[in-house]
Amino acid sequence: MKVLHTSVLAQEFLNMCETLTPFDFMIDCTLGEGGHSELALHHYPDLTVLGIDRDKGIIEKAEQRLKPFGSRFSATNGWFNEVLDEYEGRSPSLILFDLGISMYHYQQSLRGFSFTKDEDLDMRLDTSQTLSAKEIVNTYSQTDIANIIYQFGEERYSRRIAQAIIDYRQTQTIEKADQLASIIFHSVPKQYRYGRLDPSTRTFQALRIAVNSELDRIVPSIERAVELLQVGGLVAVMSFHSLEDRLVKQTFRRLEKGCICPPEAIQCTCGKKPTIKILTKKPIVPTEQECIDNPPSRSVKFRIAKKLEVEDASK
């Protein structure tokens, strides 16, 4: 089986695993092609892994890849926040989130994740849902499209791009990913077309986030992960853009602080205790060599926190 996706921060991930005693059960919330799960299963012969992914196609690839590990690996199809919310099994030593989109989706899924391909403008991870990128660009108002591109893509030319989309769809439907990329290319200033990033990058990111409600899933999933972990277990999150990382950082800080009393309060009355200790005051980032060898790793930030016993949280 050809593996398209190279797992980022592989050595850093294994270094983290070495700190766990015991390390007997892991939930991989974003299974993808199974790269991090394979690393863990290979290095820890007593480990079992539950993998979660919304995309049935990529689960099939992961199951084929991890078949040699037999019953030590199992997978479930669903959004990770929903699966975690309903989970009632054994407590894991590690819950991992790798929030990046797999190369499988760009290269093999045929769903328009890549702006270079003549593919249907879809971007759904769950192909049973109705909302797609095509529906957004062809039916949403100019204001709503601009807001999505600005909010989820942090695109400075969001209004110009939204206007171009509205103008184009007056004469024909926007059906294909490369068709939309061309609209974006011709809507932005000439000097912006040839910068470090392709001018379509942020808009495609924004549409993908909107279609899959990606940001809405992060905070409740981290909170639920902490509830499910063994005491001393780790919640670990790899994020790939500032919007994701900001949510992870803020959630970790809030859970480490515990108390939610207003700053002006003389003493704590809420009674909430810290539930985690942040182990990465600054996120782990890839080495220069990894960035060269695996360019998609360049933007990753890796944050890790340990679950505390609430009674001992102040120690």
KEVOKOL-766339 format. One record per residue (C-alpha): residue number from 1; residue in three letters; x, z, y. Coordinates in steps of 0.25 Angstrom, whole numbers, plus 5000, padded with zeros to 4 digits. Layout:
- num,residuo,u,w,v
- NUM,Ala,X,Z,Y
...
//
This chain:
- num,residuo,u,w,v
- 1,Met,5000,5000,5000
- 2,Lys,5005,4996,5014
- 3,Val,5006,5008,5023
- 4,Leu,5004,5004,5038
- 5,His,5005,5017,5045
- 6,Thr,5018,5025,5046
- 7,Ser,5014,5040,5048
- 8,Val,5020,5046,5060
- 9,Leu,5029,5058,5061
- 10,Ala,5031,5058,5046
- 11,Gln,5043,5068,5046
- 12,Glu,5036,5077,5057
- 13,Phe,5024,5077,5048
- 14,Leu,5032,5082,5036
- 15,Asn,5040,5092,5044
- 16,Met,5026,5098,5048
- 17,Cys,5022,5098,5034
- 18,Glu,5034,5106,5030
- 19,Thr,5030,5118,5038
- 20,Leu,5017,5120,5030
- 21,Thr,5016,5130,5019
- 22,Pro,5008,5127,5011
- 23,Phe,5006,5112,5013
- 24,Asp,4996,5109,5003
- 25,Phe,4984,5102,5009
- 26,Met,4984,5093,5021
- 27,Ile,4973,5085,5028
- 28,Asp,4977,5072,5034
- 29,Cys,4966,5070,5044
- 30,Thr,4970,5056,5048
- 31,Leu,4975,5050,5034
- 32,Gly,4977,5036,5038
- 33,Glu,4986,5029,5028
- 34,Gly,4991,5043,5023
- 35,Gly,5005,5043,5028
- 36,His,5006,5058,5032
- 37,Ser,4998,5062,5020
- 38,Glu,5008,5054,5011
- 39,Leu,5019,5061,5018
- 40,Ala,5014,5075,5015
- 41,Leu,5009,5072,5001
- 42,His,5023,5066,4997
- 43,His,5031,5078,5003
- 44,Tyr,5021,5089,4998
- 45,Pro,5017,5088,4983
- 46,Asp,5007,5099,4984
- 47,Leu,5000,5094,4996
- 48,Thr,4986,5088,4996
- 49,Val,4980,5080,5007
- 50,Leu,4967,5076,5012
- 51,Gly,4967,5064,5021
- 52,Ile,4956,5060,5031
- 53,Asp,4953,5047,5038
- 54,Arg,4941,5040,5044
- 55,Asp,4946,5026,5039
- 56,Lys,4942,5023,5025
- 57,Gly,4952,5011,5024
- 58,Ile,4964,5019,5028
- 59,Ile,4960,5030,5018
- 60,Glu,4961,5020,5007
- 61,Lys,4975,5017,5011
- 62,Ala,4979,5032,5012
- 63,Glu,4973,5034,4998
- 64,Gln,4981,5023,4992
- 65,Arg,4994,5028,4998
- 66,Leu,4992,5042,4994
- 67,Lys,4986,5039,4980
- 68,Pro,4999,5044,4974
- 69,Phe,4996,5058,4978
- 70,Gly,4984,5059,4970
- 71,Ser,4974,5070,4972
- 72,Arg,4983,5076,4983
- 73,Phe,4977,5067,4993
- 74,Ser,4963,5064,4996
- 75,Ala,4956,5057,5008
- 76,Thr,4943,5058,5015
- 77,Asn,4937,5047,5025
- 78,Gly,4932,5053,5038
- 79,Trp,4935,5057,5052
- 80,Phe,4945,5068,5051
- 81,Asn,4937,5077,5061
- 82,Glu,4925,5076,5052
- 83,Val,4932,5078,5039
- 84,Leu,4939,5090,5044
- 85,Asp,4926,5096,5050
- 86,Glu,4919,5095,5036
- 87,Tyr,4932,5099,5028
- 88,Glu,4930,5111,5019
- 89,Gly,4942,5110,5010
- 90,Arg,4955,5118,5008
- 91,Ser,4963,5121,5021
- 92,Pro,4975,5111,5024
- 93,Ser,4989,5115,5027
- 94,Leu,4989,5103,5037
- 95,Ile,4979,5094,5044
- 96,Leu,4985,5082,5050
- 97,Phe,4980,5072,5060
- 98,Asp,4987,5059,5063
- 99,Leu,4978,5053,5074
- 100,Gly,4985,5040,5075
- 101,Ile,4978,5027,5070
- 102,Ser,4985,5021,5057
- 103,Met,4992,5008,5057
- 104,Tyr,4982,5004,5046
- 105,His,4971,5003,5057
- 106,Tyr,4979,4995,5066
- 107,Gln,4984,4985,5055
- 108,Gln,4974,4985,5044
- 109,Ser,4961,4991,5048
- 110,Leu,4956,4978,5055
- 111,Arg,4948,4987,5065
- 112,Gly,4955,4983,5078
- 113,Phe,4963,4995,5080
- 114,Ser,4975,4985,5084
- 115,Phe,4973,4977,5097
- 116,Thr,4982,4966,5091
- 117,Lys,4973,4962,5080
- 118,Asp,4961,4953,5079
- 119,Glu,4952,4964,5073
- 120,Asp,4938,4969,5075
- 121,Leu,4938,4979,5086
- 122,Asp,4934,4991,5078
- 123,Met,4943,5003,5078
- 124,Arg,4934,5011,5069
- 125,Leu,4941,5021,5059
- 126,Asp,4928,5023,5053
- 127,Thr,4922,5009,5051
- 128,Ser,4908,5015,5048
- 129,Gln,4906,5020,5062
- 130,Thr,4899,5011,5072
- 131,Leu,4908,5012,5085
- 132,Ser,4920,5002,5086
- 133,Ala,4929,4998,5097
- 134,Lys,4921,4985,5097
- 135,Glu,4909,4992,5101
- 136,Ile,4915,5000,5112
- 137,Val,4922,4988,5119
- 138,Asn,4909,4979,5117
- 139,Thr,4898,4989,5120
- 140,Tyr,4903,5001,5129
- 141,Ser,4902,5001,5144
- 142,Gln,4915,4998,5152
- 143,Thr,4915,5012,5157
- 144,Asp,4915,5018,5142
- 145,Ile,4925,5008,5138
- 146,Ala,4935,5011,5149
- 147,Asn,4933,5026,5147
- 148,Ile,4936,5024,5132
- 149,Ile,4949,5017,5135
- 150,Tyr,4953,5026,5146
- 151,Gln,4950,5039,5139
- 152,Phe,4955,5036,5125
- 153,Gly,4965,5026,5128
- 154,Glu,4970,5031,5142
- 155,Glu,4970,5017,5146
- 156,Arg,4973,5015,5161
- 157,Tyr,4966,5002,5161
- 158,Ser,4954,5006,5154
- 159,Arg,4944,5001,5165
- 160,Arg,4950,4987,5165
- 161,Ile,4950,4986,5150
- 162,Ala,4936,4991,5149
- 163,Gln,4932,4981,5160
- 164,Ala,4939,4969,5152
- 165,Ile,4932,4973,5140
- 166,Ile,4918,4973,5147
- 167,Asp,4921,4960,5153
- 168,Tyr,4926,4953,5140
- 169,Arg,4914,4958,5132
- 170,Gln,4904,4951,5142
- 171,Thr,4908,4938,5135
- 172,Gln,4912,4942,5121
- 173,Thr,4912,4954,5111
- 174,Ile,4926,4961,5109
- 175,Glu,4927,4960,5094
- 176,Lys,4942,4961,5091
- 177,Ala,4954,4970,5094
- 178,Asp,4963,4960,5100
- 179,Gln,4952,4954,5108
- 180,Leu,4950,4968,5115
- 181,Ala,4966,4969,5116
- 182,Ser,4966,4956,5124
- 183,Ile,4955,4961,5133
- 184,Ile,4963,4973,5136
- 185,Phe,4976,4965,5138
- 186,His,4970,4956,5149
- 187,Ser,4963,4968,5156
- 188,Val,4975,4976,5159
- 189,Pro,4986,4973,5170
- 190,Lys,4997,4964,5165
- 191,Gln,5007,4974,5166
- 192,Tyr,4999,4983,5157
- 193,Arg,4998,4973,5146
- 194,Tyr,5013,4973,5142
- 195,Gly,5016,4988,5143
- 196,Arg,5021,4997,5132
- 197,Leu,5007,4998,5126
- 198,Asp,4998,4986,5123
- 199,Pro,4987,4987,5133
- 200,Ser,4976,4988,5122
- 201,Thr,4983,5000,5116
- 202,Arg,4975,5011,5124
- 203,Thr,4962,5004,5123
- 204,Phe,4962,5002,5108
- 205,Gln,4966,5016,5107
- 206,Ala,4954,5021,5115
- 207,Leu,4944,5012,5108
- 208,Arg,4949,5017,5094
- 209,Ile,4948,5032,5099
- 210,Ala,4934,5029,5104
- 211,Val,4929,5022,5092
- 212,Asn,4935,5033,5082
- 213,Ser,4932,5045,5091
- 214,Glu,4947,5049,5089
- 215,Leu,4949,5060,5099
- 216,Asp,4936,5067,5096
- 217,Arg,4941,5070,5082
- 218,Ile,4954,5077,5086
- 219,Val,4950,5091,5092
- 220,Pro,4940,5095,5082
- 221,Ser,4949,5090,5070
- 222,Ile,4961,5098,5075
- 223,Glu,4951,5110,5076
- 224,Arg,4946,5108,5062
- 225,Ala,4959,5106,5056
- 226,Val,4964,5120,5061
- 227,Glu,4952,5126,5055
- 228,Leu,4955,5120,5042
- 229,Leu,4970,5122,5041
- 230,Gln,4976,5133,5033
- 231,Val,4982,5144,5042
- 232,Gly,4996,5139,5045
- 233,Gly,4992,5124,5042
- 234,Leu,4994,5113,5052
- 235,Val,4986,5104,5060
- 236,Ala,4994,5092,5064
- 237,Val,4990,5080,5073
- 238,Met,4997,5067,5076
- 239,Ser,4991,5060,5089
- 240,Phe,4995,5047,5095
- 241,His,4990,5047,5109
- 242,Ser,4988,5057,5120
- 243,Leu,4973,5058,5119
- 244,Glu,4975,5063,5104
- 245,Asp,4987,5072,5107
- 246,Arg,4980,5078,5119
- 247,Leu,4968,5083,5110
- 248,Val,4978,5088,5099
- 249,Lys,4986,5096,5109
- 250,Gln,4975,5102,5116
- 251,Thr,4968,5106,5103
- 252,Phe,4980,5112,5098
- 253,Arg,4983,5120,5110
- 254,Arg,4968,5125,5111
- 255,Leu,4969,5129,5096
- 256,Glu,4982,5136,5098
- 257,Lys,4977,5144,5110
- 258,Gly,4964,5148,5104
- 259,Cys,4958,5155,5116
- 260,Ile,4948,5147,5124
- 261,Cys,4945,5157,5135
- 262,Pro,4946,5152,5149
- 263,Pro,4960,5153,5155
- 264,Glu,4955,5163,5165
- 265,Ala,4951,5173,5154
- 266,Ile,4958,5186,5155
- 267,Gln,4958,5187,5139
- 268,Cys,4953,5179,5128
- 269,Thr,4938,5181,5124
- 270,Cys,4936,5169,5115
- 271,Gly,4943,5175,5104
- 272,Lys,4949,5161,5099
- 273,Lys,4963,5162,5093
- 274,Pro,4973,5151,5091
- 275,Thr,4971,5144,5078
- 276,Ile,4984,5135,5078
- 277,Lys,4998,5136,5083
- 278,Ile,5004,5123,5089
- 279,Leu,5017,5119,5082
- 280,Thr,5020,5107,5090
- 281,Lys,5021,5111,5105
- 282,Lys,5025,5097,5108
- 283,Pro,5020,5086,5098
- 284,Ile,5029,5080,5088
- 285,Val,5032,5066,5091
- 286,Pro,5039,5055,5083
- 287,Thr,5054,5052,5084
- 288,Glu,5060,5040,5091
- 289,Gln,5063,5034,5078
- 290,Glu,5049,5036,5072
- 291,Cys,5044,5029,5085
- 292,Ile,5053,5017,5082
- 293,Asp,5049,5017,5067
- 294,Asn,5034,5019,5069
- 295,Pro,5030,5015,5083
- 296,Pro,5016,5021,5081
- 297,Ser,5022,5035,5080
- 298,Arg,5026,5034,5095
- 299,Ser,5014,5041,5101
- 300,Val,5012,5052,5090
- 301,Lys,5011,5067,5093
- 302,Phe,5011,5077,5082
- 303,Arg,5005,5091,5085
- 304,Ile,5004,5102,5074
- 305,Ala,4998,5115,5074
- 306,Lys,4997,5127,5064
- 307,Lys,4984,5134,5061
- 308,Leu,4985,5149,5064
- 309,Glu,4978,5161,5058
- 310,Val,4969,5165,5069
- 311,Glu,4972,5180,5067
- 312,Asp,4987,5177,5069
- 313,Ala,4985,5166,5079
- 314,Ser,4991,5174,5091
- 315,Lys,5004,5177,5083
//
